[in-house]
């Protein structure tokens, strides 16, 4: 049987797993019989349990909405107080002082692997708009990268891109547990995007990765509890046993980017102790989760997004607790994203680099083992700072235990954040969210806007902040009451501003009006929409 017939044959034999998306060139190299069998078994084993976990999220949020505050779990106290360590960290993941992130576009993969960084996180999540074509092509691109066969030529300029010797270590970030892949169905239901991304990347690449001394490494986003971590641990265990791999062959880093998860970091490490190597401060999503989790708590309303910086007490406590927790258990503690883009103007660029330096020095001083950048042009700046703090003879800061710190209590992690709510900040939020949503529903999830590389997380903060201000009848610093009508009026005005900024032709051929309609719907709704990517996914053209 030819490769081209395998996926079709798999579906015609009364299989409960069916590809319902249109044919994408090269997909027969991805949807091999073995890959589809693995994906089918994972769906059969784990989809129902995942549905239960997502229901538990809703139940827990109802408790928070009714006045309960997140806290450390009393029934898992023994895990926090007992003595245990994670299984260990592979040699090529022990030095992660600078990581670059980006979507799985071919050119971007090559540039990221060639950057002056230790790790490239190839992203199927917040920086990717998951059109069916991009999901399939992304897996093809990563397969080629793992095999050393990836190259790219710009047809307009003729410029050729290929991976240099000694590229960055590749780690794949799968989609969050809440996201579906509607182009593949199991028993007539869309499958979890996370299982799609994980199964395909693992199956297509594990053998080659292990042969060259690396391994199947993953970033796991948006966990909200240790029970979700336990679900992932069972997924990893089943796959390792199925392919006769030693326990702990699959390695993962979990992003701590939801408010409930920060209270369960030790439990998450414990549940995944065979496979986990690090936790990461996904701070933009964390700020969004702070808003979302505490959305009914009038005393926890955030100011302008630009004022919510890592030196704020609730974010400083989050960073320091993550470092202390990870190092206590032998895991690395990764810092957050520098979303800046280098500027062409020398004076402006100097200001950008100064901001990056300040941010990265704070992380390194807190004891983080590494950090994220969104652009290769920031890699040298971040690298120089972490080189200085880590020093010669070390590849991380695991020796920094923070044992002398006072215990970090729940009230510090939940501390209200001071600052102003300004009209300028509200209008900027609208313009950022508008442009990002337009790009996302057009198929682009990684967008440069006003000198920052924006992904879904920053757009989420922008629209959720305004939603919260409306719900709690907040006033701006100039005295204007934030109402649904004020937002609608500003949305019309800022849509016109964006039209002027991008130009009539770009605006006309884009989806800015559709983006404005979606943004109005989710920002003026009485209930906060969990993720803008959920209604956005329904608007993708395929």
C-alpha positions as CSV (number, residue, x, y, z in Angstrom):
1,X,0.0,0.0,0.0
2,X,1.4,3.5,-0.9
3,X,1.8,6.2,1.7
4,X,-0.8,8.3,0.0
5,X,-3.4,5.6,0.5
6,X,-2.7,4.8,4.2
7,X,-4.8,7.6,5.8
8,X,-7.7,6.9,3.5
9,X,-7.5,3.2,4.1
10,X,-7.4,3.8,7.9
11,X,-10.6,5.7,7.7
12,X,-12.5,3.2,5.4
13,X,-12.0,0.2,7.8
14,X,-14.8,1.4,10.1
15,X,-12.3,3.4,12.1
16,X,-13.7,5.6,14.9
17,X,-10.9,8.1,14.0
18,X,-11.6,10.2,10.9
19,X,-9.8,13.0,9.2
20,X,-12.5,15.4,8.0
21,X,-10.3,18.3,7.0
22,X,-9.6,18.9,3.3
23,X,-6.5,17.4,1.9
24,X,-3.3,19.3,2.6
25,X,-0.2,18.7,0.4
26,X,2.2,16.3,2.1
27,X,-0.3,15.1,4.8
28,X,0.2,11.5,3.9
29,X,3.7,11.8,5.3
30,X,2.1,12.8,8.6
31,X,-0.9,10.7,8.9
32,X,0.8,7.3,8.6
33,X,-0.9,4.2,9.8
34,X,1.2,4.1,12.9
35,X,0.6,7.8,13.7
36,X,-3.2,7.4,13.3
37,X,-3.2,4.2,15.4
38,X,-1.4,6.0,18.2
39,X,-3.8,9.0,18.0
40,X,-6.8,6.7,18.0
41,X,-5.7,4.8,21.1
42,X,-4.9,8.0,22.9
43,X,-8.4,9.4,22.1
44,X,-10.1,6.2,23.1
45,X,-8.3,6.1,26.4
46,X,-8.2,9.7,27.5
47,X,-10.9,11.9,25.8
48,X,-13.6,11.1,28.3
49,X,-11.4,11.8,31.3
50,X,-10.4,15.1,29.7
51,X,-14.0,16.1,29.4
52,X,-14.4,15.5,33.1
53,X,-11.3,17.6,33.9
54,X,-12.7,20.5,31.9
55,X,-16.0,20.2,33.7
56,X,-14.0,20.4,37.0
57,X,-12.5,23.7,35.8
58,X,-16.0,25.1,35.4
59,X,-17.1,23.9,38.8
60,X,-14.0,25.4,40.4
61,X,-14.5,28.7,38.7
62,X,-18.1,28.9,40.0
63,X,-16.6,28.6,43.5
64,X,-14.3,31.5,42.8
65,X,-17.1,33.5,41.4
66,X,-19.1,32.9,44.6
67,X,-16.4,34.5,46.7
68,X,-13.8,31.7,47.4
69,X,-10.2,32.6,46.8
70,X,-7.6,30.2,45.5
71,X,-5.3,28.7,48.1
72,X,-2.9,25.9,48.7
73,X,-4.7,22.5,48.9
74,X,-5.0,21.1,52.4
75,X,-5.4,17.5,51.2
76,X,-2.1,17.5,49.3
77,X,-0.1,18.9,52.2
78,X,1.8,15.7,52.5
79,X,3.2,16.1,48.9
80,X,4.5,19.6,49.8
81,X,6.0,18.5,53.0
82,X,7.6,15.1,52.0
83,X,11.0,14.6,50.5
84,X,11.2,13.7,46.8
85,X,12.8,14.8,43.6
86,X,12.0,14.7,39.9
87,X,13.6,11.8,37.9
88,X,16.3,14.0,36.3
89,X,17.1,16.3,33.4
90,X,18.7,15.1,30.1
91,X,22.1,16.6,29.2
92,X,20.8,18.8,26.4
93,X,18.1,20.4,28.6
94,X,20.3,21.3,31.5
95,X,21.4,24.6,30.0
96,X,18.3,26.6,28.9
97,X,19.5,30.1,29.8
98,X,17.8,31.6,26.7
99,X,14.9,30.2,24.8
100,X,13.2,31.6,21.7
101,X,9.6,30.9,20.9
102,X,7.6,31.1,17.7
103,X,5.1,29.4,15.5
104,X,5.9,26.4,13.3
105,X,6.3,28.3,10.0
106,X,9.2,27.0,8.0
107,X,11.3,30.2,7.8
108,X,10.7,31.0,11.5
109,X,11.8,27.5,12.5
110,X,15.1,27.9,10.7
111,X,15.8,31.4,12.1
112,X,14.9,30.3,15.6
113,X,17.1,27.2,15.4
114,X,20.0,29.4,14.2
115,X,19.5,32.1,16.9
116,X,22.0,32.6,19.8
117,X,19.8,30.6,22.1
118,X,19.8,27.2,23.8
119,X,16.3,26.1,23.1
120,X,13.6,26.8,20.4
121,X,10.0,26.2,21.6
122,X,8.1,25.4,18.4
123,X,4.6,26.6,19.1
124,X,1.3,25.0,18.1
125,X,-0.5,27.1,20.7
126,X,-0.7,30.8,21.5
127,X,1.5,32.1,18.6
128,X,-0.2,29.9,16.0
129,X,-3.6,30.4,14.4
130,X,-4.5,26.7,14.0
131,X,-5.8,26.6,10.5
132,X,-5.8,23.0,9.3
133,X,-3.1,23.8,6.7
134,X,-0.8,25.3,9.3
135,X,-1.3,22.4,11.8
136,X,-0.3,19.9,9.1
137,X,2.5,21.9,7.6
138,X,3.8,22.6,11.0
139,X,4.2,18.9,11.7
140,X,5.9,18.5,8.3
141,X,8.3,21.4,9.0
142,X,9.3,20.0,12.4
143,X,9.8,16.5,11.0
144,X,12.2,18.0,8.4
145,X,13.9,20.0,11.1
146,X,14.5,17.0,13.2
147,X,15.9,15.1,10.2
148,X,18.1,18.0,9.3
149,X,16.3,18.4,5.9
150,X,14.7,21.8,6.4
151,X,15.4,24.7,4.2
152,X,13.5,27.6,2.8
153,X,13.9,30.0,-0.2
154,X,12.0,33.3,-0.4
155,X,10.5,33.3,-3.9
156,X,10.5,37.1,-4.1
157,X,14.0,37.9,-2.9
158,X,15.7,34.6,-3.7
159,X,17.2,34.5,-0.2
160,X,17.9,31.0,1.0
161,X,17.6,29.8,4.6
162,X,19.0,26.6,6.1
163,X,19.9,25.4,9.6
164,X,23.5,25.9,10.7
165,X,25.6,23.4,12.6
166,X,24.8,23.0,16.3
167,X,21.2,24.4,16.3
168,X,19.1,25.0,19.3
169,X,17.4,22.1,21.1
170,X,13.8,21.6,19.8
171,X,10.8,21.5,22.2
172,X,7.3,21.4,20.9
173,X,4.4,23.2,22.6
174,X,1.1,21.5,22.2
175,X,-2.3,23.2,22.4
176,X,-4.1,23.8,25.7
177,X,-6.5,21.1,26.9
178,X,-9.5,23.3,26.1
179,X,-8.8,23.6,22.4
180,X,-10.2,21.1,19.9
181,X,-9.0,20.0,16.5
182,X,-12.2,20.1,14.4
183,X,-10.5,18.5,11.3
184,X,-10.0,15.1,13.1
185,X,-12.9,13.4,14.7
186,X,-13.1,10.4,17.1
187,X,-16.5,8.8,17.2
188,X,-17.9,11.9,15.5
189,X,-16.5,14.4,18.0
190,X,-13.6,16.8,17.4
191,X,-10.5,15.5,19.1
192,X,-8.4,17.5,21.7
193,X,-5.8,19.6,19.9
194,X,-3.3,18.7,22.6
195,X,-3.5,15.0,21.7
196,X,-3.2,15.7,18.0
197,X,-0.1,17.8,18.4
198,X,1.5,15.5,20.9
199,X,0.9,12.2,19.1
200,X,2.0,13.4,15.7
201,X,5.2,15.1,16.9
202,X,6.1,12.2,19.1
203,X,5.4,9.4,16.5
204,X,7.1,11.2,13.6
205,X,10.3,12.2,15.5
206,X,11.0,10.2,18.7
207,X,13.3,7.7,17.0
208,X,15.4,10.3,15.2
209,X,15.6,12.5,18.3
210,X,16.8,9.7,20.5
211,X,19.3,8.5,17.9
212,X,21.0,11.9,18.0
213,X,21.2,12.1,21.7
214,X,18.1,14.3,22.3
215,X,14.5,13.2,22.9
216,X,10.8,13.9,22.5
217,X,10.5,17.1,24.5
218,X,7.3,19.1,25.1
219,X,5.9,22.3,26.6
220,X,2.5,21.8,28.3
221,X,0.4,25.0,28.5
222,X,-2.4,26.3,30.7
223,X,-2.7,23.6,33.3
224,X,-5.1,24.5,36.1
225,X,-4.6,21.6,38.5
226,X,-2.4,18.7,39.5
227,X,-5.2,16.4,38.3
228,X,-4.6,17.7,34.8
229,X,-0.9,17.1,35.3
230,X,-1.8,13.5,36.3
231,X,-3.7,13.1,33.1
232,X,-0.6,14.1,31.1
233,X,1.5,11.7,33.2
234,X,-0.8,8.8,32.2
235,X,-0.6,9.9,28.5
236,X,3.2,9.8,28.7
237,X,3.4,6.5,30.5
238,X,1.1,4.8,28.1
239,X,3.1,6.0,25.1
240,X,6.5,5.1,26.7
241,X,5.2,1.6,27.4
242,X,3.6,1.2,23.9
243,X,7.0,2.0,22.3
244,X,9.1,0.1,24.8
245,X,10.9,3.3,26.0
246,X,12.4,3.7,29.4
247,X,10.2,5.5,31.9
248,X,10.9,9.2,31.7
249,X,12.1,9.2,28.1
250,X,9.4,11.8,27.2
251,X,10.3,15.1,28.9
252,X,8.1,18.1,29.5
253,X,8.1,21.6,30.8
254,X,4.9,22.9,32.2
255,X,3.9,26.5,32.0
256,X,2.5,28.0,35.2
257,X,0.3,30.5,33.6
258,X,-3.0,30.1,35.4
259,X,-3.7,31.4,38.9
260,X,-5.1,28.1,40.2
261,X,-1.9,26.3,39.1
262,X,0.5,28.5,41.1
263,X,-1.0,27.0,44.3
264,X,-0.3,23.5,43.0
265,X,3.2,23.8,41.6
266,X,4.7,21.1,43.9
267,X,1.8,18.8,43.2
268,X,2.2,19.3,39.4
269,X,5.9,18.5,39.7
270,X,5.0,15.4,41.8
271,X,2.4,14.0,39.4
272,X,4.8,14.4,36.5
273,X,8.0,13.6,38.4
274,X,9.0,10.9,36.0
275,X,8.8,13.2,32.9
276,X,9.0,16.8,34.0
277,X,12.2,18.9,33.9
278,X,11.0,22.5,34.5
279,X,8.3,24.9,35.2
280,X,7.9,28.2,33.3
281,X,6.5,31.6,34.3
282,X,4.0,32.2,31.5
283,X,3.4,35.6,32.8
284,X,1.1,37.1,30.2
285,X,-1.3,34.3,30.4
286,X,-0.9,34.4,34.2
287,X,-2.1,38.0,34.3
288,X,-5.0,37.1,32.1
289,X,-5.8,34.2,34.4
290,X,-5.6,36.5,37.4
291,X,-8.4,38.6,35.8
292,X,-10.4,35.6,34.7
293,X,-10.2,33.7,38.0
294,X,-11.0,36.7,40.2
295,X,-13.4,38.4,37.8
296,X,-16.1,38.7,40.3
297,X,-13.9,40.1,43.1
298,X,-14.2,43.9,43.1
299,X,-11.0,44.3,45.2
300,X,-8.8,42.6,42.6
301,X,-9.3,44.7,39.5
302,X,-6.1,45.3,37.5
303,X,-5.0,48.7,36.1
304,X,-3.7,49.3,32.6
305,X,-1.9,46.3,31.2
306,X,1.4,48.4,30.7
307,X,1.5,49.0,34.5
308,X,1.3,45.3,35.4
309,X,5.0,44.6,35.5
310,X,7.0,41.8,37.2
311,X,8.0,44.1,40.1
312,X,4.4,44.2,41.2
313,X,4.0,42.3,44.5
314,X,1.7,39.5,43.2
315,X,3.9,38.8,40.2
316,X,7.2,39.0,42.2
317,X,5.8,36.5,44.6
318,X,4.8,34.2,41.7
319,X,8.3,34.3,40.2
320,X,10.1,33.7,43.5
321,X,7.8,30.9,44.6
322,X,8.3,29.2,41.2
323,X,12.1,29.3,41.6
324,X,12.0,28.1,45.2
325,X,9.6,25.2,44.4
326,X,11.5,24.0,41.3
327,X,14.9,24.1,42.8
328,X,13.7,22.3,45.9
329,X,12.6,19.4,43.7
330,X,15.6,19.4,41.2
331,X,13.6,21.1,38.4
332,X,14.6,24.1,36.3
333,X,12.8,27.4,36.8
334,X,12.2,29.3,33.5
335,X,11.5,33.0,33.3
336,X,9.0,34.8,31.1
337,X,8.8,36.4,27.7
338,X,10.6,39.5,26.5
339,X,8.0,40.4,23.8
340,X,9.9,43.5,22.5
341,X,11.0,43.7,18.9
342,X,14.3,45.4,18.0
343,X,13.8,48.9,16.5
344,X,15.5,50.2,13.4
345,X,16.0,53.6,15.0
346,X,19.2,53.5,17.1
347,X,17.9,55.6,20.0
348,X,14.6,53.7,20.2
349,X,16.4,50.4,20.1
350,X,18.6,51.5,22.9
351,X,15.5,52.0,25.0
352,X,14.1,48.6,24.0
353,X,17.4,46.8,25.0
354,X,17.4,48.7,28.3
355,X,13.9,47.5,29.1
356,X,14.9,43.9,28.2
357,X,18.1,44.1,30.3
358,X,16.1,45.3,33.4
359,X,13.5,42.6,33.0
360,X,16.1,39.8,32.5
361,X,18.3,41.0,35.4
362,X,15.3,40.8,37.7
363,X,14.6,37.2,36.6
364,X,18.3,36.2,36.9
365,X,18.5,37.8,40.3
366,X,15.4,35.9,41.5
367,X,17.2,32.7,40.5
368,X,15.6,31.7,37.2
369,X,17.6,29.3,35.1
370,X,16.7,30.9,31.8
371,X,14.3,33.1,30.0
372,X,12.3,33.6,26.8
373,X,12.7,36.0,23.9
374,X,10.4,36.5,21.0
375,X,13.0,37.8,18.5
376,X,16.5,36.6,17.6
377,X,17.7,40.3,17.9
378,X,17.2,40.1,21.7
379,X,19.0,36.8,22.2
380,X,22.5,38.4,22.7
381,X,21.2,40.8,25.4
382,X,19.4,38.1,27.3
383,X,22.3,35.7,27.0
384,X,24.9,38.2,28.3
385,X,22.8,38.7,31.4
386,X,22.3,35.1,32.2
387,X,25.9,34.3,31.4
388,X,26.9,36.9,34.0
389,X,24.6,35.4,36.7
390,X,25.1,31.7,36.0
391,X,28.9,32.2,35.7
392,X,31.6,29.8,34.5
393,X,31.3,26.1,35.4
394,X,27.5,26.1,35.7
395,X,24.7,25.7,33.2
396,X,21.9,26.8,35.4
397,X,21.1,28.2,38.9
398,X,19.7,25.0,40.6
399,X,22.1,25.8,43.5
400,X,20.0,28.8,44.4
401,X,17.5,27.4,46.8
402,X,15.9,30.6,48.2
403,X,15.7,28.7,51.5
404,X,16.3,31.9,53.5
405,X,13.2,33.5,52.0
406,X,10.1,33.8,54.2
407,X,7.3,31.5,53.2
408,X,5.3,33.0,50.3
409,X,1.6,33.0,51.4
410,X,-1.6,32.9,49.4
411,X,-2.3,36.6,50.2
412,X,1.0,37.6,48.5
413,X,0.0,35.7,45.4
414,X,-3.4,37.3,45.4
415,X,-2.3,40.9,46.4
416,X,-4.3,43.6,44.6
417,X,-2.3,45.5,42.0
418,X,-2.1,49.3,42.2
419,X,-2.1,51.6,39.2
420,X,-4.3,53.8,37.0
421,X,-6.9,52.9,34.5
422,X,-6.5,55.4,31.8
423,X,-8.4,56.3,28.6
424,X,-5.1,56.0,26.7
425,X,-4.6,52.5,28.1
426,X,-8.1,51.5,27.3
427,X,-7.8,52.7,23.7
428,X,-4.5,51.0,23.3
429,X,-6.1,47.8,24.6
430,X,-8.8,48.1,22.0
431,X,-6.3,48.7,19.1
432,X,-4.1,45.8,20.2
433,X,-7.0,43.4,20.6
434,X,-8.5,44.5,17.3
435,X,-5.3,44.0,15.3
436,X,-4.5,40.7,16.9
437,X,-7.9,39.2,16.5
438,X,-8.0,40.3,12.9
439,X,-4.6,38.6,12.3
440,X,-5.7,35.4,14.2
441,X,-8.9,34.9,12.3
442,X,-6.9,35.5,9.1
443,X,-4.6,32.7,10.0
444,X,-1.7,34.5,11.7
445,X,-1.2,34.0,15.4
446,X,2.2,35.9,15.9
447,X,1.8,39.6,15.2
448,X,4.1,42.6,15.6
449,X,2.1,45.5,17.0
450,X,3.5,48.7,18.3
451,X,7.0,47.3,18.9
452,X,5.9,44.1,20.6
453,X,5.5,40.6,19.3
454,X,1.9,39.9,20.4
455,X,0.3,36.5,20.8
456,X,-3.0,35.3,22.1
457,X,-2.1,36.0,25.7
458,X,-1.6,39.7,25.4
459,X,-4.8,40.1,23.4
460,X,-6.6,38.2,26.2
461,X,-5.4,40.6,28.8
462,X,-6.5,43.6,26.6
463,X,-10.1,42.5,26.2
464,X,-10.5,40.9,29.6
465,X,-9.3,44.0,31.4
466,X,-12.0,46.1,29.7
467,X,-14.6,43.5,30.4
468,X,-13.7,43.6,34.1
469,X,-13.8,47.4,34.2
470,X,-17.3,47.4,32.6
471,X,-18.6,44.7,35.0
472,X,-17.4,46.5,38.1
473,X,-18.3,50.0,36.9
474,X,-14.8,51.4,37.1
475,X,-13.9,55.0,36.3
476,X,-10.9,56.0,34.2
477,X,-8.4,58.4,35.6
478,X,-10.1,61.3,33.8
479,X,-13.4,60.4,35.5
480,X,-15.2,58.7,32.6
481,X,-17.3,55.7,33.7
482,X,-16.4,52.5,31.8
483,X,-19.7,51.2,30.3
484,X,-20.6,49.0,27.4
485,X,-21.6,52.1,25.4
486,X,-18.3,53.8,26.1
487,X,-16.4,50.7,24.9
488,X,-18.6,50.5,21.8
489,X,-18.0,54.2,21.0
490,X,-14.2,53.8,21.5
491,X,-14.2,50.6,19.4
492,X,-15.7,52.5,16.4
493,X,-13.1,55.3,16.9
494,X,-10.2,53.0,17.3
495,X,-11.3,50.9,14.3
496,X,-11.0,54.1,12.3
497,X,-7.5,54.8,13.8
498,X,-6.4,51.3,12.9
499,X,-7.7,51.8,9.3
500,X,-5.6,54.9,9.1
501,X,-2.5,53.2,10.5
502,X,-2.6,50.1,8.3
503,X,-3.8,51.8,5.2
504,X,-7.1,51.6,3.2
505,X,-5.9,48.7,1.0
506,X,-4.7,46.5,3.9
507,X,-7.9,47.3,5.9
508,X,-10.2,46.6,3.0
509,X,-8.6,43.2,2.2
510,X,-8.4,42.3,5.9
511,X,-11.0,41.1,8.4
512,X,-11.0,44.1,10.7
513,X,-14.7,44.5,10.7
514,X,-15.3,40.9,11.6
515,X,-12.6,41.3,14.3
516,X,-14.5,44.3,15.7
517,X,-17.8,42.4,15.8
518,X,-16.2,39.5,17.7
519,X,-14.4,41.9,20.1
520,X,-17.6,43.7,20.8
521,X,-19.5,40.5,21.4
522,X,-17.0,39.0,23.9
523,X,-16.2,42.3,25.7
524,X,-19.8,43.3,26.3
525,X,-21.1,39.8,27.2
526,X,-22.4,39.4,30.7
527,X,-20.2,36.3,31.2
528,X,-16.5,36.4,30.4
529,X,-15.7,34.2,27.5
530,X,-13.0,31.8,28.7
531,X,-10.7,32.2,25.7
532,X,-11.1,34.4,22.6
533,X,-9.6,31.6,20.5
534,X,-12.7,29.5,21.1
535,X,-15.1,31.8,19.1
536,X,-12.2,32.8,17.0
537,X,-11.6,29.2,15.9
538,X,-15.2,29.0,14.6
539,X,-14.3,32.0,12.3
540,X,-11.2,30.5,10.7
541,X,-11.9,30.0,7.0
542,X,-11.4,26.2,7.1
